[in-house]
């Protein structure tokens, strides 16, 4: 067994999984997100934490729903003007041309997160830019 330190906790990794865990540790956040989606689809499961039932507020009334303040901008499809979309992705992500092109190419197969935890105004602006370039975009 191999011990891995993860945020103040030790995790025992059986030797048979050591190579797999090492490869996962070396993956980018975007690749990990794509891997999770593939595994969810393949096995019909969800990686999302189960939501707990909210306890009724005092007086028996349900708590008011909180408005979402941060969004992930997801490139669902590149559209017909792929070069324009690559330029916009490059500008938004501040990545190189190759990384931006790879992200746009990958969006043809599976949605790609372009920007995580963006404020509503920023997410809307990014969505408008990408849609103007011809891409299909979702805010999650």
Beta strands, then each sheet from edge to edge (+ up, - down):
strand 1: 2-6
strand 2: 9-13
strand 3: 70-77
strand 4: 112-119
strand 5: 136-139
sheet 1: 1+ 2-
sheet 2: 4+ 3- 5+
end
